[in-house]
Amino acid sequence: MSAAGAPGAVGVPGGPAPVDDGVYRIHWVPGTDRLLAVCFCGEKREFEDPVELWDWLLAHPEHGA
Ligand SMILES: [Zn+2]
């Protein structure tokens, strides 16, 4: 016999979803529309646009260190 049934994942209502891929961390800043990106080098920066946020994170060498 095989187990059946695939319950759908429950979506998160409203607001950007936090991302954590183990290297970069992105936190939603409560009370704002901003996201706080934390690079593995320790650099932090706030963004309103997730695209800009990822551009910044992926441009890591530009953070220095
Ligand atoms: Zn960095």
N, CA, C, O and the ligand as a Tripos MOL2 file, in Angstrom:
@<TRIPOS>MOLECULE
protein
  261   259    66     0     0
PROTEIN
NO_CHARGES

@<TRIPOS>ATOM
      1 N           0.8380   -1.2050    0.0000 N.3       1 MET1
      2 CA          0.0000    0.0000    0.0000 C.3       1 MET1
      3 C           0.8640    1.2430    0.0000 C.2       1 MET1
      4 O           1.9600    1.2600    0.5600 O.2       1 MET1
      5 N           0.3640    2.2550   -0.6220 N.am      2 SER2
      6 CA          1.1250    3.4960   -0.6380 C.3       2 SER2
      7 C           0.3490    4.5930    0.0650 C.2       2 SER2
      8 O          -0.8740    4.6810   -0.0420 O.2       2 SER2
      9 N           1.0490    5.3890    0.7510 N.am      3 ALA3
     10 CA          0.4120    6.5050    1.4390 C.3       3 ALA3
     11 C           0.0080    7.5630    0.4250 C.2       3 ALA3
     12 O           0.7840    7.9300   -0.4570 O.2       3 ALA3
     13 N          -1.1780    8.0300    0.5620 N.am      4 ALA4
     14 CA         -1.6540    9.0470   -0.3710 C.3       4 ALA4
     15 C          -1.9720   10.3320    0.3790 C.2       4 ALA4
     16 O          -2.0390   10.3710    1.6070 O.2       4 ALA4
     17 N          -2.1620   11.3660   -0.4030 N.am      5 GLY5
     18 CA         -2.5380   12.6320    0.2170 C.3       5 GLY5
     19 C          -1.3830   13.5890    0.2540 C.2       5 GLY5
     20 O          -0.3010   13.2660    0.7460 O.2       5 GLY5
     21 N          -1.6170   14.7620   -0.2680 N.am      6 ALA6
     22 CA         -0.5850   15.7820   -0.2690 C.3       6 ALA6
     23 C          -1.2050   17.0990    0.1690 C.2       6 ALA6
     24 O          -1.6380   17.9000   -0.6600 O.2       6 ALA6
     25 N          -1.2410   17.3090    1.4380 N.am      7 PRO7
     26 CA         -1.8170   18.5570    1.9460 C.3       7 PRO7
     27 C          -1.0610   19.7680    1.4390 C.2       7 PRO7
     28 O           0.1700   19.7860    1.4430 O.2       7 PRO7
     29 N          -1.7910   20.7750    1.0030 N.am      8 GLY8
     30 CA         -1.1320   21.9650    0.4720 C.3       8 GLY8
     31 C          -0.4500   22.7560    1.5710 C.2       8 GLY8
     32 O          -0.8640   22.7380    2.7300 O.2       8 GLY8
     33 N           0.5790   23.4320    1.1880 N.am      9 ALA9
     34 CA          1.2870   24.2680    2.1430 C.3       9 ALA9
     35 C           0.4390   25.4870    2.4890 C.2       9 ALA9
     36 O          -0.2740   26.0320    1.6450 O.2       9 ALA9
     37 N           0.5320   25.8860    3.7090 N.am     10 VAL10
     38 CA         -0.2270   27.0490    4.1410 C.3      10 VAL10
     39 C           0.5680   28.3140    3.8430 C.2      10 VAL10
     40 O           1.7120   28.4610    4.2720 O.2      10 VAL10
     41 N          -0.0480   29.2110    3.1130 N.am     11 GLY11
     42 CA          0.6450   30.4570    2.7620 C.3      11 GLY11
     43 C           0.7220   31.4090    3.9320 C.2      11 GLY11
     44 O          -0.0750   31.3480    4.8680 O.2      11 GLY11
     45 N           1.6890   32.2790    3.8560 N.am     12 VAL12
     46 CA          1.8320   33.3040    4.8830 C.3      12 VAL12
     47 C           1.0650   34.5460    4.4420 C.2      12 VAL12
     48 O           1.3330   35.0910    3.3710 O.2      12 VAL12
     49 N           0.1340   34.9870    5.2400 N.am     13 PRO13
     50 CA         -0.6800   36.1420    4.8550 C.3      13 PRO13
     51 C           0.0870   37.4500    4.8710 C.2      13 PRO13
     52 O           0.6990   37.8200    5.8730 O.2      13 PRO13
     53 N           0.0440   38.1350    3.7530 N.am     14 GLY14
     54 CA          0.5620   39.5060    3.6790 C.3      14 GLY14
     55 C           2.0040   39.7020    4.0890 C.2      14 GLY14
     56 O           2.5100   39.0220    4.9810 O.2      14 GLY14
     57 N           2.6500   40.6260    3.4360 N.am     15 GLY15
     58 CA          4.0060   40.9780    3.8320 C.3      15 GLY15
     59 C           5.0360   40.0970    3.1780 C.2      15 GLY15
     60 O           4.7570   38.9490    2.8330 O.2      15 GLY15
     61 N           6.2270   40.6320    3.0050 N.am     16 PRO16
     62 CA          7.3100   39.8800    2.3890 C.3      16 PRO16
     63 C           7.7320   38.7170    3.2660 C.2      16 PRO16
     64 O           7.7480   38.8290    4.4920 O.2      16 PRO16
     65 N           8.0680   37.6170    2.6490 N.am     17 ALA17
     66 CA          8.4950   36.4460    3.4060 C.3      17 ALA17
     67 C           9.9730   36.5330    3.7390 C.2      17 ALA17
     68 O          10.7890   36.8470    2.8720 O.2      17 ALA17
     69 N          10.3180   36.2630    4.9660 N.am     18 PRO18
     70 CA         11.7290   36.2420    5.3410 C.3      18 PRO18
     71 C          12.4650   35.1510    4.5780 C.2      18 PRO18
     72 O          11.8970   34.1040    4.2680 O.2      18 PRO18
     73 N          13.7050   35.3990    4.2870 N.am     19 VAL19
     74 CA         14.5110   34.4230    3.5690 C.3      19 VAL19
     75 C          15.7220   34.0680    4.4170 C.2      19 VAL19
     76 O          16.3600   34.9350    5.0140 O.2      19 VAL19
     77 N          16.0230   32.7830    4.4570 N.am     20 ASP20
     78 CA         17.2220   32.3810    5.1760 C.3      20 ASP20
     79 C          17.8370   31.2000    4.4390 C.2      20 ASP20
     80 O          17.3710   30.0690    4.5750 O.2      20 ASP20
     81 N          18.8580   31.4550    3.6760 N.am     21 ASP21
     82 CA         19.4720   30.3670    2.9270 C.3      21 ASP21
     83 C          20.7670   29.9000    3.5950 C.2      21 ASP21
     84 O          21.5440   29.1490    3.0050 O.2      21 ASP21
     85 N          20.9840   30.3430    4.8050 N.am     22 GLY22
     86 CA         22.1460   29.8760    5.5430 C.3      22 GLY22
     87 C          23.3640   30.7570    5.3880 C.2      22 GLY22
     88 O          24.2970   30.6800    6.1860 O.2      22 GLY22
     89 N          23.3610   31.6010    4.3560 N.am     23 VAL23
     90 CA         24.5030   32.4760    4.1170 C.3      23 VAL23
     91 C          24.0850   33.9250    4.3180 C.2      23 VAL23
     92 O          24.7100   34.6850    5.0580 O.2      23 VAL23
     93 N          23.0200   34.2710    3.6410 N.am     24 TYR24
     94 CA         22.4810   35.6090    3.7900 C.3      24 TYR24
     95 C          21.2130   35.5320    4.6300 C.2      24 TYR24
     96 O          20.4840   34.5410    4.5890 O.2      24 TYR24
     97 N          20.9660   36.5740    5.3790 N.am     25 ARG25
     98 CA         19.7210   36.6170    6.1390 C.3      25 ARG25
     99 C          18.9690   37.8840    5.7990 C.2      25 ARG25
    100 O          19.5520   38.9610    5.6770 O.2      25 ARG25
    101 N          17.6910   37.7400    5.6500 N.am     26 ILE26
    102 CA         16.8510   38.8870    5.3370 C.3      26 ILE26
    103 C          15.7280   38.9480    6.3600 C.2      26 ILE26
    104 O          14.9740   37.9890    6.5310 O.2      26 ILE26
    105 N          15.6260   40.0760    7.0320 N.am     27 HIS27
    106 CA         14.5960   40.2400    8.0490 C.3      27 HIS27
    107 C          13.6520   41.3370    7.6200 C.2      27 HIS27
    108 O          14.0760   42.3720    7.1050 O.2      27 HIS27
    109 N          12.3740   41.1080    7.8350 N.am     28 TRP28
    110 CA         11.4120   42.1770    7.6350 C.3      28 TRP28
    111 C          11.4720   43.0890    8.8450 C.2      28 TRP28
    112 O          11.4800   42.6250    9.9850 O.2      28 TRP28
    113 N          11.5140   44.3780    8.5910 N.am     29 VAL29
    114 CA         11.5550   45.3410    9.6810 C.3      29 VAL29
    115 C          10.1240   45.6750   10.0930 C.2      29 VAL29
    116 O           9.4080   46.3340    9.3400 O.2      29 VAL29
    117 N           9.7050   45.2370   11.2560 N.am     30 PRO30
    118 CA          8.3230   45.4240   11.7050 C.3      30 PRO30
    119 C           7.9150   46.8930   11.7050 C.2      30 PRO30
    120 O           8.6820   47.7660   12.1130 O.2      30 PRO30
    121 N           6.7240   47.1430   11.2520 N.am     31 GLY31
    122 CA          6.2150   48.5140   11.2550 C.3      31 GLY31
    123 C           6.6390   49.3100   10.0410 C.2      31 GLY31
    124 O           6.3100   50.4900    9.9240 O.2      31 GLY31
    125 N           7.3730   48.6710    9.1290 N.am     32 THR32
    126 CA          7.8410   49.3530    7.9350 C.3      32 THR32
    127 C           7.6120   48.4640    6.7150 C.2      32 THR32
    128 O           7.1680   47.3220    6.8390 O.2      32 THR32
    129 N           7.9190   48.9970    5.5490 N.am     33 ASP33
    130 CA          7.8900   48.1940    4.3280 C.3      33 ASP33
    131 C           9.3020   47.7620    3.9630 C.2      33 ASP33
    132 O           9.5610   47.3350    2.8380 O.2      33 ASP33
    133 N          10.2010   47.8740    4.9120 N.am     34 ARG34
    134 CA         11.6090   47.6410    4.5980 C.3      34 ARG34
    135 C          12.0680   46.2420    4.9790 C.2      34 ARG34
    136 O          11.4980   45.5810    5.8470 O.2      34 ARG34
    137 N          13.1180   45.8250    4.2960 N.am     35 LEU35
    138 CA         13.7550   44.5530    4.6040 C.3      35 LEU35
    139 C          15.1910   44.8240    5.0230 C.2      35 LEU35
    140 O          15.8870   45.6360    4.4140 O.2      35 LEU35
    141 N          15.6130   44.1490    6.0460 N.am     36 LEU36
    142 CA         16.9930   44.2940    6.5010 C.3      36 LEU36
    143 C          17.7910   43.0890    6.0240 C.2      36 LEU36
    144 O          17.5140   41.9480    6.3920 O.2      36 LEU36
    145 N          18.7810   43.3730    5.2010 N.am     37 ALA37
    146 CA         19.6380   42.3060    4.6840 C.3      37 ALA37
    147 C          20.8920   42.2180    5.5350 C.2      37 ALA37
    148 O          21.5110   43.2310    5.8630 O.2      37 ALA37
    149 N          21.2570   40.9950    5.8870 N.am     38 VAL38
    150 CA         22.4810   40.7820    6.6530 C.3      38 VAL38
    151 C          23.3710   39.8280    5.8660 C.2      38 VAL38
    152 O          23.0170   38.6710    5.6440 O.2      38 VAL38
    153 N          24.5230   40.3270    5.4500 N.am     39 CYS39
    154 CA         25.4660   39.5050    4.7020 C.3      39 CYS39
    155 C          26.2720   38.6450    5.6650 C.2      39 CYS39
    156 O          26.3540   38.9360    6.8580 O.2      39 CYS39
    157 N          26.8600   37.5900    5.1350 N.am     40 PHE40
    158 CA         27.6790   36.7230    5.9900 C.3      40 PHE40
    159 C          28.9150   37.4240    6.5050 C.2      40 PHE40
    160 O          29.5440   36.9650    7.4580 O.2      40 PHE40
    161 N          29.2740   38.5550    5.8700 N.am     41 CYS41
    162 CA         30.4430   39.3090    6.3240 C.3      41 CYS41
    163 C          30.0870   40.2240    7.4890 C.2      41 CYS41
    164 O          30.9580   40.8590    8.0840 O.2      41 CYS41
    165 N          28.7870   40.2840    7.8100 N.am     42 GLY42
    166 CA         28.3730   41.0920    8.9450 C.3      42 GLY42
    167 C          27.7900   42.4340    8.5480 C.2      42 GLY42
    168 O          27.2440   43.1540    9.3840 O.2      42 GLY42
    169 N          27.9060   42.7680    7.2680 N.am     43 GLU43
    170 CA         27.3660   44.0270    6.7780 C.3      43 GLU43
    171 C          25.8390   43.9700    6.7870 C.2      43 GLU43
    172 O          25.2410   42.9440    6.4620 O.2      43 GLU43
    173 N          25.2190   45.0930    7.1680 N.am     44 LYS44
    174 CA         23.7610   45.1460    7.1960 C.3      44 LYS44
    175 C          23.2880   46.3500    6.4060 C.2      44 LYS44
    176 O          23.9570   47.3830    6.3550 O.2      44 LYS44
    177 N          22.1270   46.2020    5.7910 N.am     45 ARG45
    178 CA         21.5760   47.3200    5.0430 C.3      45 ARG45
    179 C          20.0820   47.1300    4.8600 C.2      45 ARG45
    180 O          19.6010   46.0100    4.6870 O.2      45 ARG45
    181 N          19.3480   48.2440    4.9000 N.am     46 GLU46
    182 CA         17.9010   48.1580    4.7260 C.3      46 GLU46
    183 C          17.5070   48.5150    3.3020 C.2      46 GLU46
    184 O          18.0990   49.3920    2.6720 O.2      46 GLU46
    185 N          16.4950   47.8160    2.8130 N.am     47 PHE47
    186 CA         15.9980   48.0460    1.4600 C.3      47 PHE47
    187 C          14.4850   48.0300    1.4620 C.2      47 PHE47
    188 O          13.8570   47.3900    2.3050 O.2      47 PHE47
    189 N          13.9030   48.7480    0.5030 N.am     48 GLU48
    190 CA         12.4660   48.6530    0.2800 C.3      48 GLU48
    191 C          12.1820   47.6720   -0.8480 C.2      48 GLU48
    192 O          11.1130   47.0640   -0.8990 O.2      48 GLU48
    193 N          13.1480   47.5210   -1.7530 N.am     49 ASP49
    194 CA         12.9610   46.6820   -2.9280 C.3      49 ASP49
    195 C          13.7930   45.4030   -2.8060 C.2      49 ASP49
    196 O          15.0210   45.4640   -2.7570 O.2      49 ASP49
    197 N          13.1280   44.2510   -2.7590 N.am     50 PRO50
    198 CA         13.8480   42.9820   -2.6200 C.3      50 PRO50
    199 C          14.8550   42.7540   -3.7370 C.2      50 PRO50
    200 O          15.8770   42.0990   -3.5300 O.2      50 PRO50
    201 N          14.5730   43.2900   -4.9160 N.am     51 VAL51
    202 CA         15.5000   43.1140   -6.0370 C.3      51 VAL51
    203 C          16.8130   43.8380   -5.7480 C.2      51 VAL51
    204 O          17.8970   43.3020   -5.9750 O.2      51 VAL51
    205 N          16.6920   45.0660   -5.2430 N.am     52 GLU52
    206 CA         17.8940   45.8240   -4.8920 C.3      52 GLU52
    207 C          18.6380   45.1410   -3.7520 C.2      52 GLU52
    208 O          19.8680   45.1320   -3.6920 O.2      52 GLU52
    209 N          17.8490   44.5740   -2.8560 N.am     53 LEU53
    210 CA         18.4340   43.8780   -1.7140 C.3      53 LEU53
    211 C          19.3120   42.7260   -2.1890 C.2      53 LEU53
    212 O          20.4500   42.5820   -1.7410 O.2      53 LEU53
    213 N          18.7800   41.9050   -3.1000 N.am     54 TRP54
    214 CA         19.5550   40.7690   -3.5960 C.3      54 TRP54
    215 C          20.7380   41.2310   -4.4350 C.2      54 TRP54
    216 O          21.8080   40.6220   -4.4040 O.2      54 TRP54
    217 N          20.5380   42.3180   -5.1890 N.am     55 ASP55
    218 CA         21.6650   42.8510   -5.9590 C.3      55 ASP55
    219 C          22.8120   43.2040   -5.0210 C.2      55 ASP55
    220 O          23.9820   42.9460   -5.3030 O.2      55 ASP55
    221 N          22.4330   43.8010   -3.9000 N.am     56 TRP56
    222 CA         23.4500   44.2130   -2.9290 C.3      56 TRP56
    223 C          24.1180   42.9970   -2.2970 C.2      56 TRP56
    224 O          25.3430   42.9360   -2.1890 O.2      56 TRP56
    225 N          23.3050   42.0340   -1.8840 N.am     57 LEU57
    226 CA         23.8700   40.8530   -1.2560 C.3      57 LEU57
    227 C          24.7990   40.0980   -2.1910 C.2      57 LEU57
    228 O          25.8810   39.6610   -1.7980 O.2      57 LEU57
    229 N          24.3610   39.9530   -3.4310 N.am     58 LEU58
    230 CA         25.1350   39.1680   -4.3920 C.3      58 LEU58
    231 C          26.3620   39.9150   -4.8680 C.2      58 LEU58
    232 O          27.2530   39.3340   -5.4870 O.2      58 LEU58
    233 N          26.4050   41.2130   -4.5760 N.am     59 ALA59
    234 CA         27.5900   42.0090   -4.9110 C.3      59 ALA59
    235 C          28.5290   42.0600   -3.7190 C.2      59 ALA59
    236 O          29.2370   43.0450   -3.5080 O.2      59 ALA59
    237 N          28.5230   40.9920   -2.9490 N.am     60 HIS60
    238 CA         29.2350   40.9630   -1.6700 C.3      60 HIS60
    239 C          30.6350   41.5850   -1.6560 C.2      60 HIS60
    240 O          30.9520   42.3170   -0.7180 O.2      60 HIS60
    241 N          31.4690   41.3280   -2.6360 N.am     61 PRO61
    242 CA         32.8290   41.9100   -2.5760 C.3      61 PRO61
    243 C          32.8180   43.4140   -2.3970 C.2      61 PRO61
    244 O          33.7800   43.9910   -1.8910 O.2      61 PRO61
    245 N          31.7380   44.0480   -2.8090 N.am     62 GLU62
    246 CA         31.6700   45.5040   -2.6990 C.3      62 GLU62
    247 C          31.4230   45.9630   -1.2590 C.2      62 GLU62
    248 O          31.5370   47.1500   -0.9530 O.2      62 GLU62
    249 N          31.0930   45.0410   -0.4020 N.am     63 HIS63
    250 CA         30.8840   45.4180    0.9980 C.3      63 HIS63
    251 C          32.2200   45.7000    1.6700 C.2      63 HIS63
    252 O          32.2740   46.2940    2.7470 O.2      63 HIS63
    253 N          33.2770   45.2740    1.0320 N.am     64 GLY64
    254 CA         34.5790   45.3410    1.6710 C.3      64 GLY64
    255 C          34.8180   44.0480    2.4290 C.2      64 GLY64
    256 O          34.0350   43.1030    2.3290 O.2      64 GLY64
    257 N          35.8920   44.0140    3.1770 N.am     65 ALA65
    258 CA         36.2480   42.8010    3.9340 C.3      65 ALA65
    259 C          36.2760   41.5810    3.0340 C.2      65 ALA65
    260 O          36.5560   40.4760    3.5000 O.2      65 ALA65
    261 ZN         29.2120   40.9840    2.4360 Zn       66 ZN66
@<TRIPOS>BOND
     1     1     2 1
     2     2     3 1
     3     3     4 2
     4     3     5 am
     5     5     6 1
     6     6     7 1
     7     7     8 2
     8     7     9 am
     9     9    10 1
    10    10    11 1
    11    11    12 2
    12    11    13 am
    13    13    14 1
    14    14    15 1
    15    15    16 2
    16    15    17 am
    17    17    18 1
    18    18    19 1
    19    19    20 2
    20    19    21 am
    21    21    22 1
    22    22    23 1
    23    23    24 2
    24    23    25 am
    25    25    26 1
    26    26    27 1
    27    27    28 2
    28    27    29 am
    29    29    30 1
    30    30    31 1
    31    31    32 2
    32    31    33 am
    33    33    34 1
    34    34    35 1
    35    35    36 2
    36    35    37 am
    37    37    38 1
    38    38    39 1
    39    39    40 2
    40    39    41 am
    41    41    42 1
    42    42    43 1
    43    43    44 2
    44    43    45 am
    45    45    46 1
    46    46    47 1
    47    47    48 2
    48    47    49 am
    49    49    50 1
    50    50    51 1
    51    51    52 2
    52    51    53 am
    53    53    54 1
    54    54    55 1
    55    55    56 2
    56    55    57 am
    57    57    58 1
    58    58    59 1
    59    59    60 2
    60    59    61 am
    61    61    62 1
    62    62    63 1
    63    63    64 2
    64    63    65 am
    65    65    66 1
    66    66    67 1
    67    67    68 2
    68    67    69 am
    69    69    70 1
    70    70    71 1
    71    71    72 2
    72    71    73 am
    73    73    74 1
    74    74    75 1
    75    75    76 2
    76    75    77 am
    77    77    78 1
    78    78    79 1
    79    79    80 2
    80    79    81 am
    81    81    82 1
    82    82    83 1
    83    83    84 2
    84    83    85 am
    85    85    86 1
    86    86    87 1
    87    87    88 2
    88    87    89 am
    89    89    90 1
    90    90    91 1
    91    91    92 2
    92    91    93 am
    93    93    94 1
    94    94    95 1
    95    95    96 2
    96    95    97 am
    97    97    98 1
    98    98    99 1
    99    99   100 2
   100    99   101 am
   101   101   102 1
   102   102   103 1
   103   103   104 2
   104   103   105 am
   105   105   106 1
   106   106   107 1
   107   107   108 2
   108   107   109 am
   109   109   110 1
   110   110   111 1
   111   111   112 2
   112   111   113 am
   113   113   114 1
   114   114   115 1
   115   115   116 2
   116   115   117 am
   117   117   118 1
   118   118   119 1
   119   119   120 2
   120   119   121 am
   121   121   122 1
   122   122   123 1
   123   123   124 2
   124   123   125 am
   125   125   126 1
   126   126   127 1
   127   127   128 2
   128   127   129 am
   129   129   130 1
   130   130   131 1
   131   131   132 2
   132   131   133 am
   133   133   134 1
   134   134   135 1
   135   135   136 2
   136   135   137 am
   137   137   138 1
   138   138   139 1
   139   139   140 2
   140   139   141 am
   141   141   142 1
   142   142   143 1
   143   143   144 2
   144   143   145 am
   145   145   146 1
   146   146   147 1
   147   147   148 2
   148   147   149 am
   149   149   150 1
   150   150   151 1
   151   151   152 2
   152   151   153 am
   153   153   154 1
   154   154   155 1
   155   155   156 2
   156   155   157 am
   157   157   158 1
   158   158   159 1
   159   159   160 2
   160   159   161 am
   161   161   162 1
   162   162   163 1
   163   163   164 2
   164   163   165 am
   165   165   166 1
   166   166   167 1
   167   167   168 2
   168   167   169 am
   169   169   170 1
   170   170   171 1
   171   171   172 2
   172   171   173 am
   173   173   174 1
   174   174   175 1
   175   175   176 2
   176   175   177 am
   177   177   178 1
   178   178   179 1
   179   179   180 2
   180   179   181 am
   181   181   182 1
   182   182   183 1
   183   183   184 2
   184   183   185 am
   185   185   186 1
   186   186   187 1
   187   187   188 2
   188   187   189 am
   189   189   190 1
   190   190   191 1
   191   191   192 2
   192   191   193 am
   193   193   194 1
   194   194   195 1
   195   195   196 2
   196   195   197 am
   197   197   198 1
   198   198   199 1
   199   199   200 2
   200   199   201 am
   201   201   202 1
   202   202   203 1
   203   203   204 2
   204   203   205 am
   205   205   206 1
   206   206   207 1
   207   207   208 2
   208   207   209 am
   209   209   210 1
   210   210   211 1
   211   211   212 2
   212   211   213 am
   213   213   214 1
   214   214   215 1
   215   215   216 2
   216   215   217 am
   217   217   218 1
   218   218   219 1
   219   219   220 2
   220   219   221 am
   221   221   222 1
   222   222   223 1
   223   223   224 2
   224   223   225 am
   225   225   226 1
   226   226   227 1
   227   227   228 2
   228   227   229 am
   229   229   230 1
   230   230   231 1
   231   231   232 2
   232   231   233 am
   233   233   234 1
   234   234   235 1
   235   235   236 2
   236   235   237 am
   237   237   238 1
   238   238   239 1
   239   239   240 2
   240   239   241 am
   241   241   242 1
   242   242   243 1
   243   243   244 2
   244   243   245 am
   245   245   246 1
   246   246   247 1
   247   247   248 2
   248   247   249 am
   249   249   250 1
   250   250   251 1
   251   251   252 2
   252   251   253 am
   253   253   254 1
   254   254   255 1
   255   255   256 2
   256   255   257 am
   257   257   258 1
   258   258   259 1
   259   259   260 2
@<TRIPOS>SUBSTRUCTURE
     1 MET1         2 RESIDUE 1 A MET
     2 SER2         6 RESIDUE 1 A SER
     3 ALA3        10 RESIDUE 1 A ALA
     4 ALA4        14 RESIDUE 1 A ALA
     5 GLY5        18 RESIDUE 1 A GLY
     6 ALA6        22 RESIDUE 1 A ALA
     7 PRO7        26 RESIDUE 1 A PRO
     8 GLY8        30 RESIDUE 1 A GLY
     9 ALA9        34 RESIDUE 1 A ALA
    10 VAL10       38 RESIDUE 1 A VAL
    11 GLY11       42 RESIDUE 1 A GLY
    12 VAL12       46 RESIDUE 1 A VAL
    13 PRO13       50 RESIDUE 1 A PRO
    14 GLY14       54 RESIDUE 1 A GLY
    15 GLY15       58 RESIDUE 1 A GLY
    16 PRO16       62 RESIDUE 1 A PRO
    17 ALA17       66 RESIDUE 1 A ALA
    18 PRO18       70 RESIDUE 1 A PRO
    19 VAL19       74 RESIDUE 1 A VAL
    20 ASP20       78 RESIDUE 1 A ASP
    21 ASP21       82 RESIDUE 1 A ASP
    22 GLY22       86 RESIDUE 1 A GLY
    23 VAL23       90 RESIDUE 1 A VAL
    24 TYR24       94 RESIDUE 1 A TYR
    25 ARG25       98 RESIDUE 1 A ARG
    26 ILE26      102 RESIDUE 1 A ILE
    27 HIS27      106 RESIDUE 1 A HIS
    28 TRP28      110 RESIDUE 1 A TRP
    29 VAL29      114 RESIDUE 1 A VAL
    30 PRO30      118 RESIDUE 1 A PRO
    31 GLY31      122 RESIDUE 1 A GLY
    32 THR32      126 RESIDUE 1 A THR
    33 ASP33      130 RESIDUE 1 A ASP
    34 ARG34      134 RESIDUE 1 A ARG
    35 LEU35      138 RESIDUE 1 A LEU
    36 LEU36      142 RESIDUE 1 A LEU
    37 ALA37      146 RESIDUE 1 A ALA
    38 VAL38      150 RESIDUE 1 A VAL
    39 CYS39      154 RESIDUE 1 A CYS
    40 PHE40      158 RESIDUE 1 A PHE
    41 CYS41      162 RESIDUE 1 A CYS
    42 GLY42      166 RESIDUE 1 A GLY
    43 GLU43      170 RESIDUE 1 A GLU
    44 LYS44      174 RESIDUE 1 A LYS
    45 ARG45      178 RESIDUE 1 A ARG
    46 GLU46      182 RESIDUE 1 A GLU
    47 PHE47      186 RESIDUE 1 A PHE
    48 GLU48      190 RESIDUE 1 A GLU
    49 ASP49      194 RESIDUE 1 A ASP
    50 PRO50      198 RESIDUE 1 A PRO
    51 VAL51      202 RESIDUE 1 A VAL
    52 GLU52      206 RESIDUE 1 A GLU
    53 LEU53      210 RESIDUE 1 A LEU
    54 TRP54      214 RESIDUE 1 A TRP
    55 ASP55      218 RESIDUE 1 A ASP
    56 TRP56      222 RESIDUE 1 A TRP
    57 LEU57      226 RESIDUE 1 A LEU
    58 LEU58      230 RESIDUE 1 A LEU
    59 ALA59      234 RESIDUE 1 A ALA
    60 HIS60      238 RESIDUE 1 A HIS
    61 PRO61      242 RESIDUE 1 A PRO
    62 GLU62      246 RESIDUE 1 A GLU
    63 HIS63      250 RESIDUE 1 A HIS
    64 GLY64      254 RESIDUE 1 A GLY
    65 ALA65      258 RESIDUE 1 A ALA
    66 ZN66       261 GROUP 0 **** ****
